[in-house]
Amino acid sequence: MKVVVDTNVFVSGAFFFGPPHEILLACETGTLRLVLSLDIIAEYRRIGLGFLRTRLDVDYDTLLEMHRANAVVVAASGLGQRVCRDPDDDKFLACAIAGNAKVVVSGDKDLLATSGYAGITVLTPRAFVERYLTRKT
């Protein structure tokens, strides 16, 4: 399954445990396929480097490069119109469209409010894990 992960989820998954970390692990094992654009990679790098000041125990550059190497990297053009209240979040929807991903994972209320746009579902990390990664018995 292809998925776009917004920056807060990626960085949280890299530095902490919980649902964002489970999502990154699923990308590492091939259960999920991360879809990225160059804009998203740059934002992951910029925001993640800020966390490195307090978390020297994480090899963030290696983690980011591994995920980039295993991802589908797309050339995502703009949406042609502003969709999200925060226009900076439109890049995640544009990436999903370009990469044919049907799900964006985000904790951002502005991005969550766009769920359904162009057939893309936007889910919180916990909701995504419960729906797609938790085994039903």
NORGIGI-V129097 format. One line per field, one symbol per residue. phi: phi as a letter, one per 40 degrees, with the letter a starting at -180 (. if undefined). A space follows every 10 residues. Layout:
phi->???
This chain:
phi->.cabbccccc ccccbbchdd cccccccccg cbbcbbbccc dccdcccccc cccbbccbcc dccccccccc ccbbcccccg acbcdcdccd cccccccccf ccbbbabccc cdccdhcfgc cbbcdccccc cbbcccb
